[in-house]
């Protein structure tokens, strides 16, 4: 068998040398950008209606992604059949309208009512645990250590939201709202691996974002957010935060995540599930003085430990499996 030409061998060697650097660059992008979106949501809803801002974010991001795919791949880039379209729309509603929309609602409101961004991120970190429970309920029995991680994670959840009797206690209504959002996100993540979705994840994301944006806009209108919306009353920092969510959270970080799913072990990619909360808590404390109480530290640490145990014991057979049905949820797109 003949060996490859020297130039080809050199090119392969350069790609192999670059691979670890590219993987860690993409991981850092996902760690930092998705971890920072919780704080960006809090800043956005200071002067923008919560559900309307989420609808704008996903509508613009979805349209930009659709245009990019159309320009790069030609007229048939977004072609799917009705069943695939319906599946992508359902998943988008569960992930973005239910999952993300409830997080946005929980982070809106006056101090004492709005949930701190770091706490929201810690609660969303329970998604891999909820996915495991859904798998178990449908006959897919995970390893015993996975169940141990789930149990540990939910102990942390209880510790985090347990009334502390102080001014820094976690707002219970906001915490329960985020938990409801995490359930919706988990169901969407679970179903996306079991129904007929578009084969291309970027195409699926376009329809998920547009469907989620449509439902968010309808609910926002029903809540009176459209009639109360006055663009001149929106602060510059809220507009900038919304733009950051559109570009950094929904486009850049998601692209990095999809690339990682095809180029890195899922066990490594899944670490975002417990790095993002740490980034969110740190940014909330540093930039907007969100309180970090001993209760938050204890409950958060137990949740992250439980998620880490679940992620480390789950080994999907192929790289993309974890994004649909394994320990790691479908990409956060936060």
N, C-alpha and C positions, 0 to 999 in steps of 0.2 A: 504494500500500500504506500503510495507516495505521500510525502509530508507536504503541508501547505507551504506556499511561497513565503519567503522571509517577511515581506511586507504585510501579508495577511496574518502571519503569526504575531508580528509586532502589534498589529491593530487589536488582535484578540487579547494580547497581554496588557495593552493599555486599558482596554475595557474592564478586564479583571481587576486591575489596580484601582480603577475609578469606582468600581461597584460599591465597596464599603463606604467610601466617602459620599457617594450619591445617596445611599440608603440612609446614612445617619443625617445627612442634610435634609432629606425628606422627612425623617422622623422628627427632627427638631422643628421643622415647619409645622407639622401636625401638632406636636406638643404645645408649642407657643401660641399658634394662631387659634386652634380650637380651645385651648385653655383660656385665652383672652376674650373669647366671644361672650362669655357670661358677664364680664364687666362691661363690654360694649353694649350688650342688651340693656343693662341697667342705665347706662348713660343715654341710650336712645330713647327709652320710655320716660325720661325726665320731662320732656316737652312734646313728644310724639305719642299719639294714641297707640297702645300696645299691639293690638291685633292688626291694625292698619299698617303699622311699621313692619310687622312680620310679613304681611301680604306683599308690601312693596319690595321688601328684601328678596323674597323668593321669586316674585314675578320678574324683577329686573335680572337677577342672576340666571334664572331659567332661560330668559330670552337671549341673554348674551351667549350662554352656552349653546343654544340652538343655532344662533347665527354663526358661531365659530365652527360648529360641526358641519353646517350647510356649506360654508365657504371652503372648508378643508376636504370634504368628502363628496360633495356634489349633491344633486337634487334629491337622491334617494336616501340621504343620510339618516333622516328621521322617520323613515317608513316602518310602521309596525302594523300588525293586524289588530282587530277590535279587542280580542281577548287580551293581548299584551298591553294594549292601551288601558283597558279597564283595570288590569292587575296593577300597572304602574300608578294609575290614579288612586286606587285604594291604598296602596302602600304610602303614597305621598300624603294622603289625607291623615293616615295614622301617624306617620313620622313627623310631618311638618305642622299640620293643623292641630293635631292632638298633642304630639310630643313637644314640639318646639313652642307652639302657641300657648300651652299651659305654663311653660317655663317663663315666657314673656309676661303673661298675666301675673304670675307669682312675684316677679321682680318689679312690678309696677305698683304705684301707690305711695302714700306718705311713709316717713320713717316709723318703724314699729309695726307696719303692715306689710311693706315690701320685704321680700326675702333677700338677704344679702347674696351677692353673686357667688361667693365662695361656697356658701351652704347649698345653693341650687346645684352647683357642679358636683358636690359630694353626693347629693341625693340622686342625680342623674347617673352617677357611677354605679348605681344598683342595677342598671339595665342588663349587664351580662348575667347577673344573678337571676333576674326575672325570666330571661330567655331560657336558662337551665330548667327552671320550674315548668315552663311551657313545654319544653322537650320531654320532661319526665311525665307530664300529664298526657302526652300523646303516645306514650309507649317507648320512647327513646331513653333508655336508662343510662345516665351519665355515671362515671366512676364515683366511688365512695368519697374520695377526696374532693371532688367537685361539690358534692352535697355538703361536705364540711365547710367549704369556702362559702357556699350560699348561706349556711346557718350563721357563720361568723359575720358575713356582710350584713345580715338583717339584725343581728345583735347591735352592730354599729349604728344602723339606722334608728333603732329604738333609743340608743344612748344619745344620738344627735338631736332627736325631736322631743325627748323627755322634758317636760316642763321643769325649768330651773328656778323659777320664782325670782328672777332678777330682770333688770331693764334690758339686759343683753340676751334674754332667752330667745330661742328661735321661734319666729311667728308660726304658730301651728297651722293656720289656714293656708298660708303660703307653702309650708312644707308639704302638706297633704295635696295641694294643687300640683306641686312638682312630682310627687309620687304618682299621682294619677297620670301625669304626662309621661313619666317613665314607663308606666304600664302600657300606655298607648304606643310608645316607641318600641317597646319590647314585642308587642303583638305584631306591629308592622314589620319589625326585623325578622320575626319568626315566620310570618306568612310569606315574606319575599323569597324564601328558599323553597317554598312548597307550592307556589302557584306559577303560572306561565308568564314570566317577565320578559321584556326585551333582552336579547342576548348581550347587547352592548351596554355596560353600566352607565356610560355617559348619556346615551339616548334615554335609558330608563330614568336617569336623574332629571333630564329636561321635563319629562311628563310628570314626574313626582313633584317637582318644584312648582310647575304651573297649576297642577290640581290642588296642591296644598295652598298656594296663593289664592286661588279662586274661592276655596272654602273659607279661608281666613278673612277675605274681603267681604263675603256674604255675612259672616258672623259679626265682623266689625260694623257693618251697616246696621244689622239688627240691634247692636248695642248702642247705636247712636254716635259711633266714632266719626263717621263721615261728616255729619252735620256739625260736630264740635271741632272739626279739624280746620285750623287756620294756619296756613304755611308761614305767615309773617310772625306768628307767635312761637315758632319752633327755633330753638337756640342753634347757633352754629355748631356747638359740640355735639348736639343730638344728630344733626345732619351728617357730620363727619363720622360719628359712630355708626350710623346706618350704612354709609358708604363703605366703611371698614367691614361690616358684617357681609355686605354683598360681595365685595372683592376678596377679602382675606379669608373670611369664614366659609363662604359658599362656593368660591371658585378656586382660589389658590390652594387652600388646605385640602379640599376634596380631590383636586387633581393629584396632589402629592400622595394622598391616601390610596387612590386607585392605582397609581404607579407602584406603590409599596406592595399592594396585594399581589402584584404580578412579579415582583422582584425580590421579596424578602420573606422569611418565614413568618407565618401568621402569628406564632407565639411572640415574635418580636414586635410585629405591627400592633398587636393587641395591647401592648403596654400603654398606648395612649389612654386606655380606659381608666388607668389609675395614676397617670402623670397629669392629665388635664385638670383634675380636681386640685392637685397641689399647686399648679400654676394659677388657677383661678383664685384660690384662697390667698396666695401670696400677693397677687396683683390687687385684689380687693382691699387687703390690709395696707399695702404700700401707697396706693393711688387715691383711694376714697375712704380710708380709715375705717374699714369694716372691722368689727370686733372679732378677735380670735380668743375665745374663752377656753379654759381647760376642758369644758364639755365638748366644744367643737373639735379641739385637738384629739381628744380621746375617741369620740364617735367617728370622726373622719379617719383616724388611723385604723380603727377596726374595720370600717367599710373598705378602705383601700387594701388592707391585708386580705380580706375575704375575696375581693375581686382578683387580686394578684394570685391567690391560691387557685381560683377557678381558671384563670387564664393559663397558669403554668401546668395544670393537670389536663387541660383540653388540648388535643392534638388532631385537628381536622386533617383529613388525608390529602387534601390538595390546598394550594395557597389561597384560592378564592373562597373556599368553603366556610372559613370563619366569618367572612363578612355577611354571610347569608343565614347560616344555621348553627355555627359553632359558638364558642364562648364569647367571642367578640361580636358586638352588635353590628348591624349595618352602619356604614359610616355616619358619624354624627351630624355632619353638615350644620354645625351649630352657628 
